[in-house]
Amino acid sequence: MDTDLPMSFMTLGNDVAALLDHSAIANADLVGFSFGGASPMRAAIQHPDRVRRFVVISTRIRGPLGIRKRGRA
């Protein structure tokens, strides 16, 4: 890990946006596998203008990612 800051699912989208800013990339196509699939999903939710398309592979979409249908637990 390259940071002393705590990691959480909620910060992953901001981390992707910061990487795009640092790399001078306006928006990108993102891919994530397993736990790494949370990054493009959170980026698409938190910064939809920065994500053109995203693919997640073998990624959990419920539970700790906080992505659920409204009205369902």
Order of alpha helices (4+ residues) and beta strands (2+ residues): alpha-beta-alpha-beta
